[in-house]
Amino acid sequence: MNTRDEVRQMRIREWKKVFEDKAASGLSAKEYCQQNGIGKDQYFYWQKIVRESVLNEIKPNRFTELPVPVSSDMFVSITAPSPITITVGKGTKSVQDKESLKMVMEVLISAQ
């Protein structure tokens, strides 16, 4: 890895911490940015970069069990790349893009 890649990975790690802090704050992105002196465009730029970085870390056909305690006998797994397949219990759903995945995950989380 060259110096440029190392700097980029360092920034991604720093921004992951920012997004974790924002999530813990309960503030909207706009409020969080205003309170922390972060430009709105900068925030959303790095949000996109971090999301892409996380998705690139997912290996094809790699199964990940997610801690979504919907029920004690339910298993959740996700496979990637596109189409992304989500299995919850006996049901399976394939999605083609990140926005669909986000929507499905929000539904699963809200079902807790």
PyMOL commands that set and color helices and strands:
alter all, ss='L'
color gray80, all
select helices_A, chain A and resi 3-25+29-36+40-57+98-110
alter helices_A, ss='H'
color red, helices_A
select strands_A, chain A and resi 64-65+76-79+84-88+91-95
alter strands_A, ss='S'
color yellow, strands_A
deselect
rebuild
show_as cartoon
